[in-house]
Amino acid sequence: MFPCGGSSVEVLSRLMKRLEEAKGLVTDPKGTSSQVVLTKIDEIKEKMEKLRKELRESKGKEDTAMVKFALVARQLDELLRSGITDENPLKKLDKIMQNISFKIEDLEVKAMDSSGEQESKPDEGEEDFPLERQIQESSAWTHLLLVVDSFETQLKLCLFCLTVFPPNAVLKKRLLIHWWMGEEIVKSSEEGKKCFDQLVSKGLIITIKKKHCDKVHHFRIQSWIRRLLITVSKSNAFLEFDQDGRPSNDYSRSRRACLRLEQNPIGDDGERRLLTVYNVYKRYVEFEPTWLVNKGEMTTMQLGRWKDSDQKHHIEVKNDEFLKGIDHCKSLRYMSLRGVSRVETLPESIGKLTKLMVLDLRACHNLEKLPLDIGSAKKLQYLDVSDCFLLDKMPKSIANISDLEVLKGFLLISDPDDKHVCHLHELAKLTKLRKLSINIGSRIAEKELENVGELKTLTTLIITWAVDTSKKEDSHSTRGAEAPSQEKKQQGTGKDSIEDLQRKSKQSSDAATAAADADAHDDGEDDVIKKPQLPHPPEQKPSTSDVPYKNADPRFKDVTFGTDATTMKVQPISDHEARPTTDGQASGVKLLTKKETKKIAADRFLDPVKVTLPSTIEKLDLRCFTEEEFPQWIGPSKLQKLKKLYLRGGMLRSLGDGRGWKVEVLRLRFLDYLDRPSWEKLTTSFPRLRVVEKFNCGKKSSSHKELSSWPCNGNGLWSKNDAEKSREDEPKAINWPPPEAD
């Protein structure tokens, strides 16, 4: 099959390897005719090598070259399938040589929009593939059209959605299911998964799996099946297409519009009948402020990126004024602004969307706040606000979304006593919540992890530390107190030295950066790790006052200071108000002692002993964990259902001493300081392992060589199935019978 992944240079390298396979099929290398074939293959390889060198230096002609290589790859497939013993292999080799006999400088650069984006023709170059052309020209093609058209309506509509995307594009299953939910083709994500499985069983889509995950998250469809679906979808008025097979922005008949480069949607006077708007190619989206006013029947609005694996795909709107009419979209069920820049706020009226089921705001980097009344969208099942680095709080009403099943990017940054934000323990009311990802943005807010055990229905939990929590004492709230003892420092309540803090902060930052670079193409439910860039919490913001530390601690009350501010003495207060006086006394309140102040500070931070994870957890992912020792709140006896354990980035030096884990998939990435265990100890502690990933671990540890001895392949993966198969393939010792006695 055509090696569609990678750059044109990489594809050429794989094609050259295929040619080497062809040479191995020559039955009589010394024969005259065989020598001619071998010479021709060498000539083709030499030509490919020249093209590969030229492509490394060229720019903007990648896609045009790939079209030509696609045809060569298919011809090579046919050659290998029929074998070199075929009557005329030279004719096929001559065709291959003919198709690669072009000059890079003669290639055309495809048309680009103002952003430099290329809009390819999905069917370009495919009509020359003999097998596909034969299928379309045969009588079987008409039969296939009838077969697809005879599918039940639900399955047929699910298939038609695939025609929007370019051929051979790798798609996210979740993305497709959300569209189906938006148009009410399916009622829930579970029903969508069942429809997806039907498409797989019928052979209509090709699933893409990774060794570390037994679930399907990505897929693609073959180009000839896409052509089949385009023909049937046009006859069913599902979508319009132009002469090149690209989805059209004309929704006058289909009620579905696709955004393409500089073209805006066009339709008739029935604009209010528009059902779906899908952004396929457009990077700069510009709508009038009143654009949403007449969209009362619209159910699906995908303006964000669909290229889930392409994190660099940038989409930008002129401003967020067009969202002010969102309250007119009473039928909206699916809304995606993923990766869209310049969206700073969402209108409060979004809470009036009582049918909204999916709200995807991931990587809206300019988004500063969520609507306070977002909890009024009671039907919301999926909410993603991860990688929205300017958000500073979670609206309290989130805890009222009773149907919520997936919540990503829940931010812990405020003081646990702040009554104006949503705290972790309040999510316990969401009895349908299955998947939760948490970003810890302040050391004070980390204490909320003590309440995570109240979320009884969680099966997937992801925790990302965005701050260095190794400094366990707030220097502001304990100002004036004596340094804690070494004993308390060892217990986790003391203050590290400046040198230690600088070292740990740099180590944590480096690990987080590495995780961001390497996990850009991760393929799980949460497929990206980025270095957190969360805003400073209130207690960490620099004070603008002339009086030191006036606003450093949230327990301080606003007071009016005199001109001689340097003589003022202000103590932190907790459950009462006091007015400081010039002599340091507070009216009606006893001043806190140094010991009491230290105790209050210690109480504000996480006590690991009090943390209990929900026993229902099946997948646990810890990112940029800042402690060196394995968390004591994680253990095999506490997490009996845990099957997947991911540890990525951070300061961990060990995996603990727990035994009897039931974990089957263990992924370790960018743990620079990991210095144990050995492979033997690892498999003893985790006896049920079937997949292990070790990527960039132990580089700065003393046992780097020992970690390097783990039996992982070049990609850092070890699979139990592969290991067993390898043992089976090993040559067995032959037990010869003993020699007969004379």
N, C-alpha and C positions, 0 to 999 in steps of 0.2 A: 504494500500500500504506500501511497505517496507520503513521504516524511514531511508533513506540513509544519511541524514545530520548528522554532528557531529562525535565525537569520539565513539569508541566501548563501552566505559563506558556509554556515553549518550544514545546510541542505546539500551543497555541493560536496562536502566532505563525506556525507553519508552515501551520496550517489556513487562516489568513487569506490567506496567499500562494496557497494552492490556490484560494481564492475569486476571487482576482485572475486566475488562469488561466481560471477559468470565465467571467469577464467577457470575456476575449479570444476566447471561442468564439461570442459573439453575432454572427451574420452581418449583421444590419441594425440597428445601434445606434440609428438614428433612427426605426425602426418603433415603432408604439404598443405592440404585444405585447412587443417587446424592451425597451422602456423600463420596463415593469412588472417584467420579469425583473431588469433592472439595479438597479431600486429595491429589490427584495426582497434581492438580494445585498448591497447597501449596508446594509440593515437588519440582516442577519445579522452582517456585519462589525462594525457598531456594537455589537451585543449581545456579540460575542466580545471586543471591546476592553474593555467594561465588566467582563466576567468576568475578564479578564486582570488588571486593576487590583485586583479584589477578591481574587484568588488570591494575589497578592503579599503581602497582609496576613494571609491566613488560615493556620492551622496544623492539621495532623492530618487534613486532608480531601483530601490529594493523590490517594490511590489511588481514592477514590470518584469524584472528578471525572474521573480518567483513564478510568474505565469508560464514562462518558457520552461523552467525547471520542472514544473508540475507535469507538463506533457512528456518530458524526458523520463521522469520517474515512472509514469504509467507505461511507457514503452519498454522500460527496463523490466517492470513487473511482468509484462507479457513475454519478454524474452526469457526470463528465468522460469516462467511457468511452462512455456513450450520446450525449453531446453536448447542447448547448443546443437543437439543432434537433429534439430529441425531441418527441413529441406534447404531453406535459404536464410541462415542467420545473418549473413552479410547484408542482406537487404534491410533487415531491422537495424543493424548497426549503422548502416549508411543513413537511415532516417534519423537516428540519434545524433550522429555527427552533423547532419544538416540542421537539426534544431538547436544545436549549441554553437553553430558557426555564425555568431553575431558579435558585434563590437559593443562594448559597454557604452562608449560615447555616442552610439547611434540610438540607444534606448530613449524612449520618451518618458518625461516626468509627468505623472498623473496630475490632473487639475487639483488645486488646493484651495481651501477657503482662506479667509484673512488670518486665521489662526495657524495656518500651515498644515491643516488636516487634509488627508487624502480621502476621497470618496471613490472606492473601487467599484468595479462592475462585477457583481457576484458571479455571473456566468462567463466572464471573460476567459478564453482559453480552454474552456471545458468541452466545447463542441467537437474538438479534435480527438477526444478520448474515444477510441473505437468501441469499447464495451458499452459506454453510456449512450453513444449515438445509436448503436444497434438496438438497445432497449427501447429508445424513444421512437425509432422507425419501425419497430416490429409490431405485430398485432397484439402482442402482450401488453403494450403500453396502454391501449384502450381498455383492456381488461383491468389493469392496475388502477386506472382512473375510476372505473366503476366500483372496484373493491373499496378504495378509500372513501368514495362518495356514499357507500352503503354502510359505513360505520355509524354507530349510534351517535346522536347529536353531540353529546357531551365530549366523547372522545375525539370527534371530528373538529370541534371548536378548539380543543386543547392542541391538536396538531397544527391548526391554521396559525396559531400564535408563533410557531417556529419560523414561519416564512419571513418575518420581519428582519431576522438577523442574517448576516452574510454567511455564505456556505463555509463549512468547516470551522466556523467560529466555536470556540469553547465557551459553553454557557453554564451558568449556575442554576442548579435545580430549584433552589429557593426563589430565584428571580422569576422563573416561569410560573411557579405555583402561586406567587403573589399576584401575578397578572390574572391568573385564572380566578383567584379569589376576588380581585377587583371587578371583573366582569360577571361575577357570580356564576361562572361556569362550574365552580366547586364551592361548597359552603364553608369548608375549613381546610386547614393545612393537611390534616390527616386524610381527608378525601382526595386532596390534590396528590398526595404521595401514592395513593392507590391508583389513580389515573396514570401517574408517571410510570408505575410498575407495569401497567398494561401496555404502554407504549414500548417499554423495554422488551417485554415478552413477545410482542409482535415483530420485533426486529426493526422497528422504525427509527430508533435512536441508538447511538453508540455510547455506552457509559465509559467514564474515565475514572479509574481508581488509583489511589496511591497505596503503597504497601503497608503504611502505618495505619490505614483506616479501612475498615471493612464495609463502610457505608459509601454510597454513591452521592457525591456532591456536585460533580461536573459531568457534562455530556456534550455531544455534538451530533449533527445529522449529516448524512452523505449528500453530496450536491445533487445527485439525480433524484433522490427522494424529495429534496427541497423543491426541485422543478415540478415534480408530481403534485406536491401540495399547493404550489402556486397556481397551477392550472385549476385544481378543484376549488381553491379558496376564491378565485376570481369568479367562477361560475356560481358560487354561493354568496357573492357580494360581501365576503368577509373583509377584504382589503383590496385596494387598487394597486397595480404595479405598472412601472413604465416599461418601455421596450427592452431595457437592459435587465429586467428582472428585479429591480430595486423597488421597495415599498414606496408608494406614492403619498404625497401630502394632500391629495384630493379625497375629501370625505363626503362628497355630495351624495354618494350612493351607499358607501360602506359604513359610514358613521365612525370611522377610525382614521386618524391622521398621524402621519409620521413626519417628524421634523428632519429636514435634510439641508445641511449647509446653509446657504443664504436664503433658501426658499421658506416662506411662511405658509401655514396651512391655508388651503383654499376650499371653499364650499359654497353652498347656496344660502338662501335666506333662512334655512332651517338650522342655523348654527347651534341653536339650543338643543338640537338632537344629537350633537357630538357625544360619542360614547367613550372614546379612548384617545389620548394624546400620548405618543411614544417618541422619545428623542433617540433617534438611531445614530445620526452622524453629527448633529449640530453642537458646536462648542460655545458659541455666543448666542444666547437666547434673549430675544427682546420682544416683550409684549406690552400692549397699551395698558394703562392702569385699570381700564374697564373690561379687560379681556375675559375675566371669569364671570362677569355679571350674567351673561346669557347661557351659562353652562350648567343649567339645572339638572340635566340628565347624564352628565359626565360621571363615570364611575372610576376611571383609571387615568391617573396623571403621572407619567414617568418622565420627568424632566432631567433627572440625574443620570449618572453613568450606568450603563449595563455591563460594561467590560470589567467584570469583577476582578480579573487577574491583572488589569492594567491600572495600577494605582497612580500613574502619572497622567492619566486621561483627565484633562481639566475642562470643566464646564463653568461658564460664567454668565450671569444675568446682568442686565444694565442696573437694575435695582430691585428691591423687593416690593415695589408699589403695587405690582399686578396681583399680589396675594391678598390685598385688602378686600377683594370681592369674593374671597373663599367661602364666606357664609352663604353665598347663592348656590354653592355646589352641594345641595342637600343629598345627592345620590352617591357622592364620592366614597369609595371603599379603599382605594389604594393610591397613596401619594408618596412619590419618591423625589427627594432633592439631593440624593447622594452625590457628594463631591462637587456641589454647586457653590461657587463663590459669590460674595456680595449679598447674601441673605443674612441680614443682621438680626431681624426679629420675625416672629410669626404672629399674625393677628390673633387677638384674644378670641375672636369668633370661631377659631378652629374647634373650640369646644362644642360648637353647635352642630358639628358633623357627626350626627348620631349613628351613621352607618359606617364610619371610617374603621377599617380593620387593620390596615398596615400603614405605618408612618415611618419612612426611612429617611433620616436626616444625617446619616453617617458622613463624616468628613466635610460638614458645612463649617469651614474654618472661621467664617465671620459671624456665625450665630452666637449671640451674646446671652440670650435668655429664651426660655420656653414660656408659652402662655400659662398664666397662673391657673386658668380654668381648663387646662388640658384634660383634667380628670372627668370632665363632663362627656368626653367621647367614650362612652361606656362600652362600645363594641370593639374597642381597640384590642387586638390580639398581639401585635408585634410593634415594638417601639425601639428604634436604634438611634441613639444620640452619641455613639462612640466617636472619638477623634474630633469632637467639637470643643476645641481647646479654650475657647473664650467663655464657655458656660461657667458660672460661678455657684449655681445652686440648682437643686431639683425642686420643682413646685410641689407643695404639700398635697395637691389634689391627685398626684400620680397614684397614691395609695387607694384611690376610689375607682380605679379602672378594673372592675371585677373580672373581666374576661381576659386580662393580660396574661399571655403565656410566655412571651420572650421579651426581656428588657435588657438592652445592651448600653453600656456607658453610664450606668447609675453612679453619680458622683458623690463621694464622701469628702467634704471639705469644710463644713461648718462645725461649730461647737455642738456637741450632742444635746446641749440645753437650748439651742436655738429653736424657737417654736414656729418659725416662719418658713421652714424648709421641710422636705420629706426625709425622714431618717430610715435607716435600714429596718428597724424593728416594725415600722408601720407597714412594710410590705407583707407582713405575715397575714394581713387580711386578704391578700391575693391568692386564693386557694387553687388557682389554675396555673400559677407561675411555675414554669419548668426550667427555663434557662435564664441565668442572670450573670451579667458581667459588671464588676465593680471597679471603679477607679478611686484610689485613695489619694486625695490631694492635700492632706495635712496630717500632721502627727497627732493632733488632738482628735480628729475625726476617725482615726484608726481604731479608737476605742469602740466604735460602733460594731466592729467585728464580733464583739462579745455577744451580740444579739442575733448573729446569723443563724444560729440553731433554731430560731423561731420560724424560719421559712421551711416548713415541713414538706413541701411538695417539690423542692428543687432536685433536678437530676444532673444539671450541668452548672458549674460555678467557675467563673473566671475572675481572678483578683489581680489587679495591676497596681503596683506601688509607684506613685509619681513623685514621692519625696523620700529623703533619707531619714528613715525612722530609727536609725541606730542611735541618734541623740535622744535619750529618753527623758530629758528634763528640759522644760521650757525656760530658757534663760530670762525671759521677760517676767514671767509670773513668779520666779524665785529670786528676783533681784534683791540683793542684800542678804540672802541666806548663805549659810556656810556651804562649802563644797561637800557633797555627800561622801560617805566613807567608801573605801575600796570594796567592802563587802556588798554594799548596796549596788555599786557599779556592776558587780558580777551578777547580781540578781536582776539586772535590767532596769533599775530605777535611777542609776547614777548618771553622771555627766562625763562623757568622753573628753579626752584632751583635744585641743585644737588640731594637733597633728593627726589624731585618729579620725576626726570628723572630716578633715580635708581628704585624707586617704580614702575613706569609705565613700564619701560623696563622689569622688572622681571614679572609683571602681564601679559604683552603681550606675553612674552616667555612661561610662564606657560600655558596660554590659547592655544597658538599654538601647544604646545606639546600634550596637552590633545586632541585637535582636530585631531592630527595625529594618536593618539592611537585608538580613537573611530571610526574614519571614514575610517578605512582601508578596510571595506567591504561595503561602501556605494555603492548604485546601480544606481545612476543617470548617465547622459551622462558623467559627470566628477565624477568619483567614488572614488577619493582619495583626502584627505587633508593631506599634509605632512608639517611639520614645515619647512618653507623656510630656505635654507642655501645658500643664494646668495652671490657672491663675493662682496668685498667692491668696491664701485664706485671710480672713480679716485679722487674725492675730499675728500674721506674719508681714502685713503691709507696713512699710516704713511710715512712721508718724510724721505728719506735717506740722505738728504743734511745736512751739518753742520749748515746751516742757517735756523733758525726756520721759518716754514710756507712758505718756498719758493714754494713748490708744493701743498700747502693746497687748494688753490683756482684755478680752471681751467682758470680763466681770467688772471692769472699771465703769463708773457712771460719768457722764459728762458733767464737769464742774467748771466754775469760773475761778480763774486764778488771778491773784494780784500781780502787781508789778515785780515784786521780789519773788519770782518763781523758784529761785534756787534754794530758798529756805523751806519750800513745801515738802512734806513727807506724805506720800500716798501709798496706802496698803491695798492690795487686792481684796475685794469683798465678794461674797457669793450669793447668799440668799436674803440679803437685806440691803438697804440703802444707807449711805452715810455721807455726811458733808465734811470733808477734811478742813481742818483749821490750821492756822499758821504755826501752832505749837505741836502739830502732829497728831492731835487728838481728834477723834471722830465723835460727833454729837450722839450720845446714847449708845455707842458701840465700843466694845473693847477691841483694841488693836490686836491683830494676829501676831503670834510669836513666830520666830524663824522656823521652829519645828512644825507649827501648824501650817505655815505657808508651804513648806516642803511637802507635807502630807497632801495638801490640796493639789499641788502640782502633780504628785505621783498618781493621785486618783484620776487625773484627767487623761492618762495614757492607758494603752492596751495592757491588760493583764492576761497573758497567754493561758493561764490556768482556767480562766473563765470562758474561753472560746470553745464552743462545741459545734462542729459542722453538722448539718442535717444528715441523718443516717441514710437518706434516699439518694445521696450523691453517687452518680455513676461516672462522671467525668469531672476532674479537678485540674485547673490550669492556673499556676502561680507564675506571675510575670514580674521580673525585676524585684524579687524578694530581697530585702536589705539586710537580713540577719545572716550570720555565718553558719549557725547550727540549724539543723532540720527542725521545722516547727513542731513543738510538742503537742499541738492540738490536731496533728494529723498522725494517724496510726492505723494499722491493719484491724485492730479490734474495734476502732471507732467508726471505720468506714467499710463495712462488710460488703457493700454493693459496688464499691469502686472498681471500675474496669480500666479506666484510662487516667494516667497521671502525667501531666505535662509540667515541666519546670524549665522556664526560659529566662535567661538573663538574671543578674543579681549576684549575691555574695556567698551563696551556699558553698560549704566545703565538704559536706557529707550528705548522705541520704538517710541518716538516722540508723538506729539499731533495731528497728522493728522487724519481726519475722512473721511469716504466714500471710503476707499480702495476697490478695486475690486479683491484683492488677495484671492485665493482659497486655496493655500497650504502655510503654514507658518512653517518653520523649524528653531528652535533655539537650538543651541548646544554649550556647554561649554562657556556660558556667565556668568561667576562667579559673576559679579557685577550687574547683572540685578535685579533691585529692584522695578520695576513696569512694566506693569500695573496689575490690578486685572483682573480676568476672565471676569467680567461684562464689564469693560472698554475695554478690548481687543476685545470682540465680538461686542461692539458698534463701535469701530474704524474699525474693519474688519468684516463687516456684512455678507460677502459671504464665510466665511471660511467653508471648508468641511473637511480639515485635518490640525491638529496642532501637531507638535513634539516639546517637551521640554525635552532636555536631558542634565543633569548636569548643570543646570542654577541656578543662585541666591545663590550659596553656601556661598558666602562672602558678601551678601547684607543684609540689615536690614529687608527686607520683605520676607525672605526665606520661612516663614510659609505660607504667602499669596500665593506665587507662588506654593507651595506644594499643595494648595487646588484646583489647576486647575484639571478638570475632566479627566486627562490622565490615561491610563492604566499602568501596571507595566513596559512596554517598553517605556513609555513617549509619547505615541501616543493617540490622540483623533480624532475620526472620526465622522462626522455628521451622516453618515448612521448607524453606530453602536449605537450612542446615540438615534437616532429615533427608532431603533429597540428595544433598551432596554426599552424605554418608552412604546412601544406597548406591550412588554411582562410583564410589571408591572400589578399586579392584580388590576382590576377596582373595585371601590367602588360600592356596590349594593344598589340601591335606593329602599328600601322596601316601599310598600304602607303603608299609615298611618293606624293604627288599626281602625277597625270598631267601631262606637259608640254603646254603649249598648242600 
